[in-house]
Amino acid sequence: MDARTVAARAVTAVLIIFVLSMFLGQVLGQPILLSFVETGSMSPTLEPGDGFIAIPPGLAGPIEPGDVITWDAEQLNGGGLVTHRVVRETDQGFITQGDANPFTDQSSNPSEPPVQREQIVAVAWQVGGNLVVIPKIGLLVTGSQALLSGIQTRLAVVFGTRSLLGTQGLAYLLFAVGILAYLGSILLEQREGKQRIRQRERNVEVVNYTGIVLTLTVVLVALLTASMVVPGGTQQFGFVSSSSDAPGVGVIGRGQSENTTYQVPSTGVIPTVVFLEPTSEDIDVAPRELYIPGGSTANATVTLQAPPQTGYYRLYLVEHRYLAVLPQTTIRALYHVHPWAPILAIDLLLGGAFFGIAVGMVGLGRTRIRSRGRDIPLSKQIERWLR
């Protein structure tokens, strides 16, 4: 294989990774490596459909004026993710503004408070103060988003289960597509006498089973990780500290505390272990650890403490989710080491199990089959695998 072929394949692989990361990011509602804008509010820096490299805030360093951030807005554009530039920082949070907008987000929409660090989900990568832009790459994603959602909804209706919806349903769907694609290639080979994945070298057909197994394993691990990370994250509780109390937790008497029920649903058929960790001083939650059977919901009690000063306040807690494929005590011990430790262990367990089963079925390495002018039937190939 010459250098030109290697370079071409590397570029193709990078493009596929870019498109898949943006596609998953849009479906899951969380930027993954790349994201893109859909409106012209950041023009001329970012036109509709332009993409950018999304850096997790924990790796991006301090947020400063001039940074372009993606955050989970409360009211702006109906709520949801917004990508605008930080123009200044105040004691209440960051003030943001689209490059094409004449006013800041907080002045044009008074109900949109300054952005808190807990709301920021990504920081756009800049080099020398200039945003790194990938023109129009987002247009490849928007057409597929509605199609995938429709497929999930239809399958959920056909099979009568909500586990095919949402993040975990996406993992089931894409993994099933990968398996069916692999099985389809074998059936097509049997029917038409062809192999989809092969390389001819002097009348020798080479099937690289290692690449197939590794690809399916990587896809499985990535989707398992997304199914645990995306449904959790930072949760916000907003209220007004007032001179007089009112029913509900929207208004709390200054210096007083009130409780609210926080529901934690399971997102699929697999049981989930959830840890709730307060990140603000005036918020508490009990219990902080929940075991939720598949398809059910558990409740926790969140206590909000109003400051002695009147005003609008936002308090935060972080929700960490883990598939209960390990003993709960093991997940708890790993969580206390680091919140990502259980995810790594679960990925290794399930990814390793799938890899081992796949290797037992098809083996590893390259299988060389001499064609001698004709294709070898599938039954003969299976016979050779079993030798």
C-alpha positions, 0 to 999 in steps of 0.5 A: 500500500503506497503513501497516497493510498494511506493518506487518502484512507486517513482523510476519509476516516477523519471525515467519517469521524467528524460527520458521525460526531456531529450527527450523534451530538445533534441527536443526543443534544450534546456536542461531541468533538464537533458541532454546528450552528443552524441560524445566522446569529453568529454571522459572519464568523459562523454562517448557518450550517458551519461547524466548529470544534467543540472543546469540553469546558473542563479542558478549555481552561478559564472562560474569557471575553471573546470566547465562543461558548455553547451553553444550555439557555433557559429562555433564549430561542425557547431554551436549549443549546445556544452558541454565542460569544462571551462579551464580558463577565460579571458577578452574576455570570457571563454576558453573551452576544451573537456576532450578528446581534445588536444587543446582548442576549441578556438585554434583548431577553430580560428573562435570560440570566447571565450564563453560569459555568455549570451551563456551559457544555462546550467552548469553540476552538480558536487559534490566534484569536480566530475561530476554527470554522468547518464550512457547511459541514452541518448540512450533512447532519440536519437531513438525517436527524429527523429520519433517525428520530422517525425510525426510532419512533416507528420501531418503538411502536412496532415492538411496544417499548420505549427503550428504543427511544432516546440515547439508549435506544440509539445505541441499540439501533446503531449496534443492530444496524452494524450487526445486520450490515455484517450479516448482510455482507455474508448473505450477499456473499453466499447469494452472489458469490462475492465478498464486500470486504476483501483485497486481491493479491495474486489471486488471493482473497484477504478478509480482514476480520480484525477490522470488522470486529474492532469497528463494531466494538468501538461503536458499541463502546462509544454508544454505551458511553453516550448512553451513560453520560448524556442523560445525566449531567448538570441539573439546575434549580432556579428560584426567587429569594423573597421577603415572603414565601409562596407555594412551591419552590419557585419563590422561597422566603429569604433565609428559609429552605424548601424541599422538592421531589426530583424524579430520576427515570431509567432510560432503558431496559438495563437497570441504572445506578445514579449518583447525585452530587450537589455543586452549589453550597445552598443545595442538598439531596437525599438519597445521593445514590439510587438504584433504578430498575429498567423502565422505572423511575426513582425519586430523590428529595432536593432541599433548596436554601434561600440566601438572606438577600432577595433576588433570583438564584440558581443552584446546581447538582450533577447527575452521574449515571451508570449501567448496573452491569457491575455490582452496585458496591463495585460501581460505588467504590469506583465512583469514589475514585473518580466519576469516570472510573465506573464508565471505563470499567463498564466499557471494558467489561461490555466491550471486552465481552462483545470482542471475545464473542466476536473473536470466538465466532469469526476469529482475528487477523486476515483470512487468505482464501485462494479463489482459483478463478471461482468463489469459495462457498460460505460452507467451505469457509466456515469449515476452514474457520473450525479447523 
